[in-house]
Amino acid sequence: MNFEVRVIPVDSSVVLTLVAVVILYFGLKHFLYEPVSNFLLKRRENIEKDIEGAKTANEEAEVLRLEYEAKISEAREESQKILADARKRGEELKTEMLTEAKKEAESIRVRAKEDIDREKSAAFESIRSETGEMALLIASKIMEKEMNVKNQDRLVDKFIDEVGNTPWQN
């Protein structure tokens, strides 16, 4: 085996190397660079679409969040209003019931007073009539002792007046 080492390459090997490099360049460009470039370009486009989609979704989500917050705020305000109305209505019912109870109590008190006055008058009339009967009885007893009519009338009238003017003690 005999090898020769040359510092300056042979023209034929330079040309052959150049042809191989050019073929390799075009082959790699055609079979490797263009598909990889197309793949990377498509990947970039997909990523940009995804980023735009995410931005759009974020904007839509923000709009929905604001809408929901507004609805929640409205619902809270409405619930506060409903509670305030219920409290107000409860106070009105309470006041109305108290007023009605006071009226009923006053009505019962007035009826009781009227009943008492009526019973008092009836008792007074009963006592007056019994007093009159007693006066007649007394008068008849006095008459038995020979009293004249004039004295008898005067005594009966005096007795009725005294009994009639006496205040009642309950």
Residue frames as qw, qx, qy, qz and C-alpha x, y, z in Angstrom:
[[0.000, 0.885, 0.465, 0.000, 0.00, 0.00, 0.00],
 [0.451, 0.048, 0.100, 0.885, 1.38, 2.95, -1.18],
 [0.015, -0.890, -0.445, 0.102, -0.11, 6.30, -0.21],
 [0.413, 0.286, 0.064, 0.862, 0.91, 9.57, -1.40],
 [0.173, -0.775, -0.440, 0.418, 0.23, 12.59, 0.62],
 [0.349, 0.436, 0.267, 0.786, -0.08, 15.80, -1.31],
 [0.111, -0.409, -0.358, 0.832, -0.43, 19.25, 0.07],
 [0.340, 0.309, -0.214, -0.862, -2.08, 20.63, -3.04],
 [0.676, 0.240, 0.641, -0.272, -5.15, 18.72, -4.07],
 [0.284, 0.074, 0.761, 0.579, -5.57, 17.25, -7.48],
 [0.288, 0.090, -0.197, -0.933, -7.84, 19.14, -9.86],
 [0.488, -0.182, -0.744, -0.419, -10.07, 16.20, -10.41],
 [0.372, -0.368, -0.774, 0.355, -10.69, 15.66, -6.71],
 [0.023, 0.257, 0.234, -0.937, -11.49, 19.39, -6.23],
 [0.409, 0.005, -0.433, -0.804, -14.00, 19.31, -9.02],
 [0.505, -0.241, -0.819, -0.124, -15.45, 16.09, -7.75],
 [0.246, -0.330, -0.641, 0.648, -15.71, 17.53, -4.22],
 [0.176, 0.181, 0.000, -0.968, -17.33, 20.67, -5.58],
 [0.491, -0.107, -0.621, -0.602, -19.87, 18.67, -7.57],
 [0.454, -0.297, -0.821, 0.176, -20.59, 16.52, -4.50],
 [0.104, -0.292, -0.451, 0.837, -21.04, 19.60, -2.31],
 [0.319, 0.079, -0.226, -0.917, -23.37, 21.24, -4.87],
 [0.533, -0.189, -0.742, -0.360, -25.42, 18.04, -5.23],
 [0.384, -0.308, -0.746, 0.448, -25.47, 17.65, -1.47],
 [0.037, 0.182, 0.217, -0.959, -26.49, 21.31, -1.05],
 [0.464, -0.005, -0.358, -0.810, -29.39, 21.08, -3.52],
 [0.546, -0.194, -0.808, -0.108, -30.42, 17.68, -2.22],
 [0.282, -0.298, -0.664, 0.625, -30.41, 18.86, 1.38],
 [0.175, 0.126, 0.040, -0.976, -32.13, 22.08, 0.40],
 [0.530, -0.071, -0.527, -0.661, -34.84, 20.22, -1.47],
 [0.661, -0.231, -0.710, -0.079, -35.32, 17.31, 0.89],
 [0.508, -0.351, -0.580, 0.532, -34.49, 18.84, 4.26],
 [0.138, -0.120, -0.163, 0.970, -34.42, 22.66, 4.34],
 [0.332, -0.191, -0.360, -0.851, -37.70, 23.32, 2.49],
 [0.594, -0.426, -0.657, -0.184, -39.80, 20.76, 4.47],
 [0.471, -0.352, -0.513, 0.626, -38.30, 21.94, 7.75],
 [0.025, -0.023, 0.006, 0.999, -38.88, 25.59, 6.77],
 [0.446, -0.309, -0.503, -0.673, -42.47, 24.83, 5.74],
 [0.596, -0.414, -0.674, 0.138, -43.01, 22.89, 8.98],
 [0.344, -0.275, -0.367, 0.819, -41.62, 25.75, 11.05],
 [0.143, -0.112, -0.214, -0.960, -43.68, 28.31, 9.10],
 [0.544, -0.399, -0.599, -0.432, -46.86, 26.29, 9.65],
 [0.559, -0.388, -0.601, 0.420, -46.00, 25.86, 13.31],
 [0.169, -0.099, -0.161, 0.967, -45.45, 29.62, 13.65],
 [0.342, -0.244, -0.380, -0.824, -48.82, 30.32, 11.98],
 [0.610, -0.423, -0.661, -0.109, -50.55, 27.83, 14.30],
 [0.453, -0.310, -0.481, 0.684, -48.92, 29.39, 17.33],
 [0.024, -0.019, -0.038, -0.999, -49.94, 32.88, 16.18],
 [0.489, -0.345, -0.536, -0.595, -53.51, 31.62, 15.62],
 [0.605, -0.408, -0.648, 0.217, -53.52, 30.05, 19.07],
 [0.291, -0.187, -0.309, 0.886, -52.22, 33.29, 20.59],
 [0.240, -0.148, -0.240, -0.929, -54.89, 35.33, 18.78],
 [0.591, -0.376, -0.642, -0.313, -57.53, 32.77, 19.84],
 [0.524, -0.349, -0.583, 0.514, -56.33, 32.99, 23.43],
 [0.076, -0.051, -0.113, 0.989, -56.43, 36.79, 23.32],
 [0.427, -0.252, -0.426, -0.757, -59.97, 36.67, 21.91],
 [0.631, -0.387, -0.673, -0.007, -60.99, 34.09, 24.51],
 [0.389, -0.236, -0.459, 0.763, -59.47, 36.25, 27.27],
 [0.132, -0.069, -0.075, -0.986, -61.33, 39.31, 26.00],
 [0.567, -0.319, -0.546, -0.527, -64.59, 37.36, 25.81],
 [0.600, -0.337, -0.657, 0.307, -63.95, 35.91, 29.27],
 [0.199, -0.108, -0.298, 0.928, -63.31, 39.42, 30.62],
 [0.355, -0.189, -0.273, -0.874, -66.55, 40.67, 29.05],
 [0.661, -0.343, -0.629, -0.225, -68.45, 37.71, 30.54],
 [0.490, -0.225, -0.579, 0.611, -66.78, 38.27, 33.92],
 [0.027, -0.006, 0.123, -0.992, -67.85, 41.93, 33.87],
 [0.524, -0.257, -0.443, -0.681, -71.39, 40.94, 32.86],
 [0.662, -0.328, -0.669, 0.077, -71.58, 38.35, 35.64],
 [0.325, -0.152, -0.454, 0.815, -70.23, 40.81, 38.18],
 [0.248, -0.120, -0.093, -0.957, -72.85, 43.33, 37.06],
 [0.643, -0.296, -0.560, -0.430, -75.57, 40.66, 37.33],
 [0.584, -0.265, -0.650, 0.408, -74.33, 39.62, 40.76],
 [0.112, -0.040, -0.267, 0.956, -74.29, 43.25, 41.85],
 [0.445, -0.203, -0.298, -0.820, -77.83, 43.72, 40.55],
 [0.677, -0.300, -0.662, -0.115, -78.93, 40.54, 42.32],
 [0.423, -0.196, -0.565, 0.681, -77.39, 41.75, 45.58],
 [0.120, -0.039, 0.066, -0.990, -79.07, 45.13, 45.23],
 [0.577, -0.238, -0.473, -0.621, -82.38, 43.46, 44.44],
 [0.631, -0.293, -0.695, 0.179, -82.05, 41.12, 47.42],
 [0.227, -0.124, -0.418, 0.871, -81.26, 44.10, 49.66],
 [0.328, -0.120, -0.166, -0.922, -84.30, 45.90, 48.26],
 [0.649, -0.278, -0.630, -0.322, -86.50, 42.84, 48.84],
 [0.521, -0.254, -0.647, 0.495, -85.22, 42.54, 52.42],
 [0.028, -0.042, -0.218, 0.975, -85.78, 46.25, 53.03],
 [0.486, -0.193, -0.365, -0.770, -89.31, 46.00, 51.60],
 [0.655, -0.292, -0.696, -0.030, -90.01, 42.93, 53.75],
 [0.354, -0.195, -0.539, 0.739, -88.76, 44.72, 56.87],
 [0.176, -0.041, -0.009, -0.983, -90.82, 47.78, 56.01],
 [0.599, -0.241, -0.526, -0.553, -93.92, 45.66, 55.40],
 [0.585, -0.255, -0.713, 0.290, -93.28, 43.80, 58.67],
 [0.148, -0.129, -0.380, 0.904, -93.09, 47.10, 60.54],
 [0.382, -0.118, -0.243, -0.884, -96.28, 48.27, 58.83],
 [0.654, -0.276, -0.661, -0.246, -98.05, 45.04, 59.79],
 [0.454, -0.209, -0.639, 0.586, -96.75, 45.34, 63.34],
 [0.059, 0.048, 0.170, -0.982, -97.96, 48.95, 63.59],
 [0.514, -0.161, -0.440, -0.718, -101.28, 48.02, 62.01],
 [0.629, -0.278, -0.725, 0.020, -101.77, 45.09, 64.39],
 [0.298, -0.186, -0.532, 0.770, -100.86, 47.23, 67.41],
 [0.239, -0.031, -0.048, -0.969, -103.28, 49.93, 66.29],
 [0.612, -0.214, -0.573, -0.501, -106.01, 47.39, 65.74],
 [0.557, -0.254, -0.721, 0.324, -105.32, 45.78, 69.14],
 [0.102, -0.108, -0.360, 0.921, -105.44, 49.20, 70.82],
 [0.428, -0.117, -0.261, -0.857, -108.75, 49.98, 69.11],
 [0.658, -0.244, -0.682, -0.203, -110.14, 46.61, 70.17],
 [0.429, -0.207, -0.640, 0.603, -108.93, 47.14, 73.74],
 [0.106, 0.027, 0.145, -0.983, -110.46, 50.62, 73.81],
 [0.556, -0.175, -0.469, -0.664, -113.70, 49.21, 72.42],
 [0.622, -0.267, -0.727, 0.117, -113.73, 46.50, 75.09],
 [0.257, -0.141, -0.483, 0.825, -112.96, 49.08, 77.77],
 [0.295, -0.065, -0.084, -0.950, -115.78, 51.36, 76.55],
 [0.645, -0.234, -0.591, -0.426, -118.25, 48.46, 76.44],
 [0.539, -0.228, -0.700, 0.409, -117.18, 47.35, 79.91],
 [0.049, -0.072, -0.315, 0.945, -117.63, 50.89, 81.23],
 [0.477, -0.139, -0.301, -0.814, -121.05, 51.08, 79.60],
 [0.663, -0.245, -0.700, -0.101, -121.95, 47.71, 81.12],
 [0.380, -0.174, -0.599, 0.683, -120.71, 48.88, 84.51],
 [0.167, -0.008, 0.088, -0.982, -122.68, 52.13, 84.21],
 [0.592, -0.190, -0.496, -0.606, -125.78, 50.22, 83.15],
 [0.631, -0.254, -0.711, 0.178, -125.41, 47.74, 86.01],
 [0.216, -0.088, -0.442, 0.866, -124.74, 50.60, 88.40],
 [0.353, -0.102, -0.114, -0.923, -127.87, 52.41, 87.21],
 [0.673, -0.232, -0.609, -0.348, -129.89, 49.23, 87.47],
 [0.526, -0.215, -0.674, 0.471, -128.55, 48.58, 90.96],
 [0.017, -0.016, -0.254, 0.967, -129.22, 52.17, 91.92],
 [0.519, -0.167, -0.308, -0.779, -132.78, 51.95, 90.60],
 [0.673, -0.234, -0.700, -0.041, -133.26, 48.64, 92.38],
 [0.373, -0.179, -0.575, 0.706, -132.00, 50.11, 95.63],
 [0.178, -0.068, 0.029, -0.981, -134.13, 53.21, 95.10],
 [0.624, -0.249, -0.461, -0.579, -137.23, 51.13, 94.56],
 [0.649, -0.257, -0.675, 0.238, -136.36, 48.93, 97.54],
 [0.197, -0.039, -0.387, 0.900, -135.68, 52.08, 99.53],
 [0.398, -0.190, -0.186, -0.878, -139.06, 53.35, 98.52],
 [0.716, -0.282, -0.595, -0.231, -140.63, 50.11, 99.65],
 [0.525, -0.172, -0.596, 0.583, -138.67, 50.29, 102.89],
 [0.041, -0.092, 0.163, -0.981, -139.79, 53.86, 103.31],
 [0.592, -0.279, -0.358, -0.666, -143.38, 52.77, 102.85],
 [0.711, -0.245, -0.645, 0.134, -142.82, 50.02, 105.36],
 [0.323, -0.077, -0.448, 0.830, -141.32, 52.48, 107.80],
 [0.265, -0.182, -0.081, -0.944, -144.15, 54.82, 107.08],
 [0.672, -0.335, -0.525, -0.401, -146.72, 52.18, 107.76],
 [0.607, -0.246, -0.607, 0.450, -144.99, 51.38, 111.04],
 [0.113, -0.004, -0.246, 0.963, -144.94, 55.06, 111.91],
 [0.431, -0.271, -0.327, -0.796, -148.56, 55.34, 110.91],
 [0.633, -0.360, -0.685, 0.014, -149.36, 52.70, 113.32],
 [0.404, -0.305, -0.459, 0.730, -148.12, 55.11, 115.94],
 [0.080, 0.861, 0.483, -0.133, -150.61, 57.68, 114.76],
 [0.292, -0.340, 0.235, 0.862, -148.72, 59.92, 112.55],
 [0.470, 0.704, 0.253, -0.469, -150.43, 62.27, 110.21],
 [0.776, 0.500, 0.303, 0.236, -150.08, 62.16, 106.38],
 [0.218, 0.952, -0.159, 0.147, -148.19, 65.38, 106.20],
 [0.426, -0.712, 0.558, -0.004, -145.45, 64.19, 108.52],
 [0.836, 0.025, 0.535, 0.121, -145.31, 60.85, 106.74],
 [0.653, 0.717, 0.140, 0.199, -144.80, 62.43, 103.29],
 [0.007, 0.931, -0.342, 0.125, -142.14, 64.72, 104.65],
 [0.620, -0.506, 0.599, 0.028, -140.24, 61.80, 106.24],
 [0.837, 0.273, 0.446, 0.163, -140.42, 59.63, 103.08],
 [0.484, 0.854, -0.009, 0.192, -139.22, 62.46, 100.83],
 [0.219, -0.859, 0.455, -0.083, -136.40, 63.27, 103.18],
 [0.760, -0.273, 0.585, 0.075, -135.34, 59.62, 103.35],
 [0.782, 0.494, 0.324, 0.198, -135.41, 59.19, 99.54],
 [0.267, 0.934, -0.168, 0.165, -133.41, 62.37, 99.03],
 [0.411, -0.732, 0.542, -0.030, -130.78, 61.32, 101.53],
 [0.792, -0.047, 0.593, 0.136, -130.42, 57.83, 100.04],
 [0.673, 0.676, 0.258, 0.153, -130.49, 59.14, 96.46],
 [0.179, 0.943, -0.236, 0.152, -127.75, 61.75, 97.03],
 [0.659, -0.579, 0.468, 0.104, -125.37, 59.44, 98.84],
 [0.424, 0.634, -0.595, -0.256, -122.37, 58.54, 96.58],
 [0.993, -0.017, -0.073, -0.089, -121.77, 54.89, 95.86],
 [0.233, -0.708, 0.665, 0.037, -118.61, 53.27, 97.13],
 [0.919, 0.279, -0.238, -0.147, -117.33, 50.47, 94.96]]
